[in-house]
Amino acid sequence: MSLLELARLLAGRRYSERVASAYVEVVTFASADEIVAMLEVLLEEDWIGLPVWARNLAFRLACLQRPEDVALLRVAASDLHAFGPDWDAIAVELHSRADRLEAGQEESLP
């Protein structure tokens, strides 16, 4: 099953521990492109449908794979703010990192 299909199941009525486990396994080994594509589609279809833990995991894994993607950092930060306040400090740091990268004040990773 694809990452998008699993995310749709998590967001819908067919949520189960088995689906959650499969989602974790697939998202863990997905590329940033796959994760971002899934998030774009699913959040467009049902912005609040994907459980917070599943979206946080997806954004975290995508940001780890693309640490210099300013647009992704900003989207991830905004998403964290929407479901805070528990993650507000992390969201602020993501916004700050995006600002520093955009201004050329942060070193690129090798």
C-alpha positions as CSV (number, residue, x, y, z in Angstrom):
1,M,0.0,0.0,0.0
2,S,1.3,3.5,-0.8
3,L,2.0,6.1,1.8
4,L,-0.9,8.2,0.5
5,E,-3.3,5.3,0.7
6,L,-2.2,4.6,4.3
7,A,-2.5,8.3,5.3
8,R,-6.0,8.3,3.8
9,L,-6.9,5.3,6.0
10,L,-5.5,7.1,9.0
11,A,-7.5,10.2,8.2
12,G,-10.7,8.2,7.7
13,R,-12.9,5.8,9.5
14,R,-10.6,2.8,8.7
15,Y,-8.0,3.8,11.3
16,S,-6.6,0.8,13.2
17,E,-3.4,-0.1,15.0
18,R,-2.4,-2.2,12.0
19,V,-2.9,0.7,9.6
20,A,-0.9,3.0,12.0
21,S,1.9,0.4,12.2
22,A,2.0,0.1,8.4
23,Y,2.0,3.9,8.0
24,V,5.0,4.2,10.4
25,E,6.9,1.6,8.5
26,V,6.3,3.1,5.1
27,V,6.9,6.7,6.1
28,T,10.1,5.8,7.9
29,F,11.7,4.6,4.6
30,A,10.0,7.0,2.2
31,S,11.9,9.7,0.4
32,A,11.3,13.3,1.1
33,D,9.6,13.7,-2.3
34,E,7.1,10.9,-1.4
35,I,6.4,12.4,2.0
36,V,5.9,15.9,0.8
37,A,3.7,14.7,-2.1
38,M,1.5,12.8,0.4
39,L,1.3,15.7,2.7
40,E,0.3,18.1,-0.1
41,V,-2.4,15.8,-1.4
42,L,-3.8,14.7,2.0
43,L,-3.8,18.2,3.6
44,E,-5.6,19.6,0.6
45,E,-8.2,16.8,0.8
46,D,-8.8,17.0,4.5
47,W,-6.5,19.4,6.3
48,I,-7.3,18.2,9.8
49,G,-7.9,14.5,9.0
50,L,-4.4,13.1,9.4
51,P,-3.7,12.5,13.1
52,V,-1.3,14.9,14.6
53,W,1.3,12.2,15.5
54,A,1.3,11.0,11.8
55,R,1.7,14.5,10.4
56,N,4.4,15.4,12.9
57,L,6.3,12.3,12.0
58,A,6.0,12.9,8.3
59,F,7.1,16.5,8.5
60,R,10.0,15.6,10.8
61,L,11.3,12.9,8.4
62,A,10.9,15.2,5.4
63,C,12.8,18.0,7.2
64,L,15.6,15.7,8.2
65,Q,16.0,14.7,4.6
66,R,15.7,18.3,3.3
67,P,17.3,20.4,6.1
68,E,17.9,23.3,3.8
69,D,14.4,23.4,2.1
70,V,13.2,26.8,3.3
71,A,9.6,26.2,2.0
72,L,9.3,22.9,3.7
73,L,10.7,24.2,7.0
74,R,8.1,27.0,6.9
75,V,5.2,24.7,6.1
76,A,6.3,22.3,8.9
77,A,6.6,25.2,11.3
78,S,3.1,26.5,10.4
79,D,1.7,23.0,10.9
80,L,3.2,22.7,14.3
81,H,1.8,26.1,15.3
82,A,-1.6,25.0,14.2
83,F,-1.5,22.1,16.6
84,G,0.4,23.7,19.5
85,P,1.2,25.0,22.0
86,D,3.3,21.9,22.8
87,W,5.4,22.4,19.7
88,D,5.5,26.2,19.5
89,A,9.2,26.3,20.5
90,I,10.1,23.8,17.7
91,A,8.0,25.8,15.3
92,V,9.8,29.0,16.2
93,E,13.1,27.3,15.6
94,L,12.1,26.0,12.2
95,H,10.9,29.5,11.2
96,S,14.2,30.9,12.5
97,R,16.2,28.3,10.6
98,A,14.3,29.1,7.4
99,D,14.9,32.8,7.9
100,R,18.7,32.2,8.4
101,L,18.9,29.9,5.4
102,E,17.0,32.4,3.2
103,A,19.3,35.2,4.4
104,G,22.4,33.1,3.7
105,Q,23.4,33.3,7.4
106,E,23.5,29.5,8.0
107,E,26.1,27.2,6.6
108,S,25.0,24.6,4.1
109,L,25.4,21.1,5.1
110,P,28.1,19.0,3.3
